[in-house]
Amino acid sequence: MPRRAAAIALAAAAVGCPVAPAAAADYRTTAEAPTVLYDAPSSRAQPQFVFGADVPLEVLVSVEGWTKVRDLTGTIGWIASKSLADRRMLQVRGGVADVRAEPADSAPLVFRAEANVLLELAEPATSPGTTASPGWVKVKHRDGATGYVRVAQVFGL
């Protein structure tokens, strides 16, 4: 732990303030299409964007039936909480992601997924650090093909 961080933690402990590690990001997916992203937590607010089904979004905060979210592009807005599902989907970041038979660059290629393709999370994982194979995550394409993709190539984990 760097000196400054250690000093802050020590000072906080001295005054009785517990210091907890930062929590992993929380992700949800849009439950159905269309899902409207608003600029404020109200259906009377200005619509910013319309999402299809199963799009992963990072949850920033929830307030009275509304959830503030961030998408793959960094756009932030509000969605009605009832429009979000717990299903874990991942979205391919820019470029093409190689999905391999095993979690290794030398493993046979199963398929290639282009930018913005949605992939289902096929293993229990709540963050990049909790995947079974560090740096890789097991995914499933909607056509049924499964394989491993580099964590850095997807959004939603």
Secondary structure, DSSP 8 states (H G I E B T S, - for coil): --HHHHHHHHHHHHTT---------EEEEE-SS-EEEESSSSTTS-EEEEE-TT-EEEEEEEETTEEEEE-TT--EEEEEGGGEE---EEEE-SSEEEEESSSSTTS-EEEEEETT-EEEE-S--SSGGGSSBTTEEEEE-TTS-EEEEEGGGEE--
